[in-house]
Every structure is written in C-alpha cells, then in structure tokens.
Amino acid sequence: MNKTSIIIFSALLVALLLGCGSALKQISAKSQSTRSDVFVEITNDEAIPIGYANIIIKVSIKTPPPRYYLWESKDSFSGKPGFPFVFNIDGQAAVWKIDGQEEMTSPYDKNGERIPDGGRGVRYILNKKIRLATGSHKLFLGIPEDEYAREFVIFVKDGVSTLEFKPVYRGDHQRTAPSFLNGIHSFELFYDVRKYRL
C-alpha cells in the first residue's frame, strides 16, 4: 500500500468513526429534555380535550441473544432487559426501557427465502400512548444499540392515530439477505395509512 493509499484509507476510517460517534452524541443529547409541556403519557381512555390527539407509538425489533458475538461489548443492550428506545418530541424526551422475550421462529419461509427476523433472538415490543397537541411536531427516534438516530416531522390530526415503526435490518458484508442478526439499517414509518421512509 503506497503513502497516498494509506492517507486516503486513514481519512476514510476517521470519517467513519466520527460518523458513528456523532449518532451516539445526538442520541445522548436528545435523551435530555429541554421542555416538559409537549406530551403526556396516558394509560386510560378518558376524553380527548379539544386541540389534542392521542398517538399510539409502536416499535417491534429483534436482537441477537446475549453474548451472540464473541466481540460483543459488556455494555451492549442486545438480548438483555432494559433495552432503551429514545424519543424526543419538540424538545421533550422519553427514554423507554423495555424487557424483551426470547423468540425462536423459522429463519426461512416456505420458498426457502430468508426471513429478516427469523431465527433465535430476543423480541422487544414498545407500545406507548401519548397525548399531544394537534399540528406539526418534530420527532426524534434513537436506538443506542445500533447507533441509529433519525429526526422527522409529523402532522398530528384530531382523534386517535397510530405511529408504527417497522425495522429494516442490515445485510452483512457478503451481501446476504437482511437479518436482525446484523442490526437495524433503518425504519419504515407508518402514520395510520401514510408511509414514510426513514
């Protein structure tokens, strides 16, 4: 490898490492509230005040079981209780920690195609209901385990709506089919019938 190649490789490696760190820094910052008047978590079906809406937030992801990888950090949340989901809406943060359930499903469908969340792992299901003023809001989702961070705008309408995040898992470096064993690449967001790509 010549000197120019080494310099280019080093620059790319530094950029990659800085990029990974920036997602964790963003998640850390967004896990702190700068406001407390944006939303409230609700557990009952009381009447919705005028100008407000109830939003049901759903996320379901699967991770490898604990210690699946030899190089796994002791700080990893994968397969362990208290898996964190970081949400921030207009400056108000919520860090919801969920305990998972072990799950063993077929890794392949009847046609022999790989099922992205098939196999042995731990399933985490987040299901929260919040009350939020109608109108436009900036919403942030962070998954520290996968260094995943995205911010987007939603327009909240009257009544009850569902905000569902469906994971899109990564393929590995050998270009195999996506699998939960490789972590989260992105999410598809469904706000009632409207689909976003995050």
C-alpha positions as a Markdown table, in Angstrom:
| # | Residue | x | y | z |
|---|---|---|---|---|
| 1 | Met | 0.0 | 0.0 | 0.0 |
| 2 | Asn | 1.6 | 3.3 | -1.0 |
| 3 | Lys | 1.6 | 6.5 | 1.1 |
| 4 | Thr | -1.3 | 8.1 | -0.8 |
| 5 | Ser | -3.5 | 5.0 | -0.3 |
| 6 | Ile | -2.6 | 4.9 | 3.4 |
| 7 | Ile | -3.6 | 8.6 | 3.8 |
| 8 | Ile | -6.9 | 8.1 | 2.0 |
| 9 | Phe | -7.7 | 4.9 | 4.0 |
| 10 | Ser | -6.9 | 6.7 | 7.3 |
| 11 | Ala | -9.1 | 9.6 | 6.4 |
| 12 | Leu | -12.0 | 7.3 | 5.5 |
| 13 | Leu | -11.5 | 5.4 | 8.7 |
| 14 | Val | -11.5 | 8.6 | 10.8 |
| 15 | Ala | -14.6 | 9.8 | 9.0 |
| 16 | Leu | -16.4 | 6.5 | 9.6 |
| 17 | Leu | -15.5 | 6.5 | 13.3 |
| 18 | Leu | -16.6 | 10.2 | 13.7 |
| 19 | Gly | -19.8 | 9.4 | 11.9 |
| 20 | Cys | -20.6 | 6.5 | 14.3 |
| 21 | Gly | -19.8 | 8.7 | 17.3 |
| 22 | Ser | -22.0 | 11.5 | 16.1 |
| 23 | Ala | -25.1 | 9.3 | 16.2 |
| 24 | Leu | -24.4 | 8.4 | 19.8 |
| 25 | Lys | -23.8 | 12.0 | 20.7 |
| 26 | Gln | -27.0 | 13.0 | 19.1 |
| 27 | Ile | -28.9 | 10.2 | 20.9 |
| 28 | Ser | -27.3 | 11.3 | 24.2 |
| 29 | Ala | -28.3 | 15.0 | 23.6 |
| 30 | Lys | -31.8 | 14.1 | 22.6 |
| 31 | Ser | -32.3 | 11.9 | 25.7 |
| 32 | Gln | -32.3 | 15.1 | 27.7 |
| 33 | Ser | -35.5 | 17.3 | 27.9 |
| 34 | Thr | -35.4 | 21.0 | 27.2 |
| 35 | Arg | -39.2 | 21.1 | 27.7 |
| 36 | Ser | -41.8 | 19.2 | 29.7 |
| 37 | Asp | -45.1 | 20.6 | 28.3 |
| 38 | Val | -45.2 | 18.8 | 24.9 |
| 39 | Phe | -46.8 | 15.5 | 25.6 |
| 40 | Val | -48.0 | 13.3 | 28.5 |
| 41 | Glu | -48.1 | 9.5 | 28.6 |
| 42 | Ile | -51.6 | 8.2 | 29.2 |
| 43 | Thr | -52.9 | 4.9 | 30.3 |
| 44 | Asn | -56.7 | 5.3 | 30.2 |
| 45 | Asp | -59.3 | 6.1 | 27.6 |
| 46 | Glu | -60.5 | 9.5 | 29.0 |
| 47 | Ala | -62.0 | 12.0 | 26.6 |
| 48 | Ile | -59.5 | 13.8 | 24.4 |
| 49 | Pro | -59.5 | 17.6 | 25.0 |
| 50 | Ile | -60.2 | 19.9 | 22.0 |
| 51 | Gly | -56.9 | 20.7 | 20.2 |
| 52 | Tyr | -55.2 | 17.5 | 21.3 |
| 53 | Ala | -54.8 | 13.9 | 19.9 |
| 54 | Asn | -53.9 | 10.5 | 21.3 |
| 55 | Ile | -50.9 | 8.9 | 19.5 |
| 56 | Ile | -50.1 | 5.2 | 19.9 |
| 57 | Ile | -46.4 | 4.6 | 19.4 |
| 58 | Lys | -45.4 | 1.1 | 18.3 |
| 59 | Val | -42.0 | -0.4 | 17.7 |
| 60 | Ser | -41.1 | -4.1 | 17.5 |
| 61 | Ile | -37.5 | -5.1 | 16.9 |
| 62 | Lys | -35.5 | -8.3 | 17.4 |
| 63 | Thr | -31.9 | -8.6 | 18.5 |
| 64 | Pro | -29.4 | -11.5 | 18.8 |
| 65 | Pro | -29.4 | -13.3 | 22.2 |
| 66 | Pro | -26.9 | -12.1 | 24.8 |
| 67 | Arg | -23.2 | -12.9 | 24.0 |
| 68 | Tyr | -24.1 | -14.0 | 20.5 |
| 69 | Tyr | -20.9 | -12.3 | 19.1 |
| 70 | Leu | -17.5 | -13.0 | 20.7 |
| 71 | Trp | -16.5 | -9.4 | 20.4 |
| 72 | Glu | -19.8 | -8.1 | 22.0 |
| 73 | Ser | -19.2 | -5.2 | 24.4 |
| 74 | Lys | -20.2 | -5.8 | 28.1 |
| 75 | Asp | -22.2 | -2.6 | 27.7 |
| 76 | Ser | -24.3 | -4.0 | 24.9 |
| 77 | Phe | -28.1 | -4.0 | 25.4 |
| 78 | Ser | -28.6 | -6.7 | 22.9 |
| 79 | Gly | -30.8 | -9.5 | 24.3 |
| 80 | Lys | -30.8 | -8.0 | 27.8 |
| 81 | Pro | -33.5 | -6.4 | 29.9 |
| 82 | Gly | -33.9 | -2.7 | 29.8 |
| 83 | Phe | -33.3 | -2.2 | 26.0 |
| 84 | Pro | -33.6 | 1.6 | 25.5 |
| 85 | Phe | -35.7 | 3.5 | 22.9 |
| 86 | Val | -35.1 | 7.2 | 22.9 |
| 87 | Phe | -37.8 | 9.5 | 21.7 |
| 88 | Asn | -37.8 | 13.3 | 21.7 |
| 89 | Ile | -40.8 | 15.4 | 20.6 |
| 90 | Asp | -40.2 | 19.2 | 20.2 |
| 91 | Gly | -37.6 | 19.1 | 23.0 |
| 92 | Gln | -39.3 | 16.8 | 25.5 |
| 93 | Ala | -37.5 | 13.4 | 25.8 |
| 94 | Ala | -38.6 | 10.0 | 26.9 |
| 95 | Val | -36.3 | 7.0 | 27.3 |
| 96 | Trp | -38.4 | 4.0 | 27.4 |
| 97 | Lys | -36.6 | 0.8 | 28.5 |
| 98 | Ile | -38.2 | -2.5 | 27.5 |
| 99 | Asp | -37.6 | -6.0 | 28.6 |
| 100 | Gly | -37.6 | -8.5 | 25.7 |
| 101 | Gln | -38.9 | -12.0 | 25.3 |
| 102 | Glu | -36.9 | -14.9 | 23.8 |
| 103 | Glu | -38.2 | -15.9 | 20.5 |
| 104 | Met | -37.4 | -18.8 | 18.1 |
| 105 | Thr | -39.0 | -18.7 | 14.7 |
| 106 | Ser | -38.2 | -20.3 | 11.4 |
| 107 | Pro | -35.4 | -18.5 | 9.6 |
| 108 | Tyr | -36.8 | -19.3 | 6.1 |
| 109 | Asp | -40.2 | -19.1 | 4.5 |
| 110 | Lys | -41.8 | -21.9 | 2.5 |
| 111 | Asn | -40.0 | -20.8 | -0.6 |
| 112 | Gly | -36.6 | -21.0 | 1.1 |
| 113 | Glu | -36.2 | -17.2 | 1.3 |
| 114 | Arg | -34.5 | -15.8 | 4.4 |
| 115 | Ile | -37.0 | -14.1 | 6.8 |
| 116 | Pro | -35.3 | -10.9 | 8.2 |
| 117 | Asp | -36.4 | -11.5 | 11.8 |
| 118 | Gly | -36.4 | -15.3 | 11.6 |
| 119 | Gly | -34.3 | -17.4 | 14.0 |
| 120 | Arg | -33.4 | -17.4 | 17.7 |
| 121 | Gly | -33.3 | -14.0 | 19.3 |
| 122 | Val | -35.0 | -11.6 | 21.7 |
| 123 | Arg | -38.0 | -9.6 | 20.7 |
| 124 | Tyr | -38.6 | -6.1 | 22.2 |
| 125 | Ile | -42.1 | -4.5 | 21.8 |
| 126 | Leu | -42.7 | -0.9 | 22.6 |
| 127 | Asn | -46.3 | 0.2 | 22.9 |
| 128 | Lys | -47.0 | 3.6 | 24.4 |
| 129 | Lys | -49.8 | 6.0 | 24.2 |
| 130 | Ile | -49.2 | 9.8 | 24.5 |
| 131 | Arg | -51.4 | 12.9 | 24.3 |
| 132 | Leu | -50.1 | 15.6 | 22.0 |
| 133 | Ala | -51.4 | 18.9 | 20.6 |
| 134 | Thr | -52.7 | 18.7 | 17.0 |
| 135 | Gly | -50.4 | 20.3 | 14.4 |
| 136 | Ser | -46.8 | 19.9 | 13.3 |
| 137 | His | -44.2 | 18.3 | 15.6 |
| 138 | Lys | -40.5 | 17.4 | 15.2 |
| 139 | Leu | -40.0 | 13.8 | 16.4 |
| 140 | Phe | -36.7 | 12.1 | 17.1 |
| 141 | Leu | -36.1 | 8.3 | 17.4 |
| 142 | Gly | -32.8 | 6.9 | 18.7 |
| 143 | Ile | -31.7 | 3.3 | 19.1 |
| 144 | Pro | -28.3 | 3.5 | 21.0 |
| 145 | Glu | -27.6 | -0.2 | 20.5 |
| 146 | Asp | -27.5 | 0.2 | 16.7 |
| 147 | Glu | -26.2 | 3.9 | 16.7 |
| 148 | Tyr | -29.4 | 4.7 | 14.9 |
| 149 | Ala | -30.8 | 8.3 | 15.0 |
| 150 | Arg | -33.4 | 10.0 | 12.8 |
| 151 | Glu | -35.5 | 13.1 | 13.2 |
| 152 | Phe | -38.5 | 13.9 | 11.1 |
| 153 | Val | -41.7 | 16.0 | 11.1 |
| 154 | Ile | -45.2 | 14.6 | 11.6 |
| 155 | Phe | -48.5 | 16.4 | 11.4 |
| 156 | Val | -50.9 | 15.3 | 14.2 |
| 157 | Lys | -54.6 | 15.2 | 13.4 |
| 158 | Asp | -57.6 | 15.0 | 15.7 |
| 159 | Gly | -58.6 | 11.8 | 17.3 |
| 160 | Val | -56.5 | 8.6 | 17.8 |
| 161 | Ser | -53.7 | 7.7 | 15.5 |
| 162 | Thr | -51.0 | 5.1 | 15.4 |
| 163 | Leu | -47.3 | 5.8 | 14.7 |
| 164 | Glu | -45.7 | 2.4 | 13.9 |
| 165 | Phe | -42.0 | 1.9 | 13.3 |
| 166 | Lys | -41.1 | -1.3 | 11.3 |
| 167 | Pro | -37.4 | -2.2 | 11.3 |
| 168 | Val | -35.4 | -2.7 | 8.1 |
| 169 | Tyr | -32.4 | -4.9 | 9.0 |
| 170 | Arg | -29.0 | -4.8 | 7.5 |
| 171 | Gly | -27.4 | -7.4 | 5.2 |
| 172 | Asp | -23.9 | -8.4 | 6.1 |
| 173 | His | -20.7 | -7.5 | 4.2 |
| 174 | Gln | -21.2 | -10.6 | 1.9 |
| 175 | Arg | -24.4 | -9.1 | 0.6 |
| 176 | Thr | -26.6 | -11.7 | 2.1 |
| 177 | Ala | -30.3 | -11.1 | 2.8 |
| 178 | Pro | -31.1 | -8.7 | 5.6 |
| 179 | Ser | -31.2 | -10.2 | 9.1 |
| 180 | Phe | -31.9 | -8.9 | 12.6 |
| 181 | Leu | -28.5 | -10.5 | 13.5 |
| 182 | Asn | -26.8 | -7.7 | 11.6 |
| 183 | Gly | -28.7 | -4.8 | 13.4 |
| 184 | Ile | -31.0 | -2.1 | 12.2 |
| 185 | His | -30.4 | -0.3 | 8.9 |
| 186 | Ser | -33.5 | 2.0 | 9.1 |
| 187 | Phe | -37.2 | 2.0 | 9.8 |
| 188 | Glu | -40.3 | 2.3 | 7.8 |
| 189 | Leu | -42.7 | 4.6 | 9.5 |
| 190 | Phe | -46.5 | 4.2 | 9.1 |
| 191 | Tyr | -48.6 | 7.0 | 10.4 |
| 192 | Asp | -52.0 | 5.5 | 10.1 |
| 193 | Val | -52.1 | 4.7 | 6.3 |
| 194 | Arg | -49.4 | 7.1 | 5.3 |
| 195 | Lys | -45.9 | 5.5 | 4.9 |
| 196 | Tyr | -42.6 | 7.4 | 5.4 |
| 197 | Arg | -39.1 | 6.1 | 4.7 |
| 198 | Leu | -36.7 | 7.0 | 7.4 |
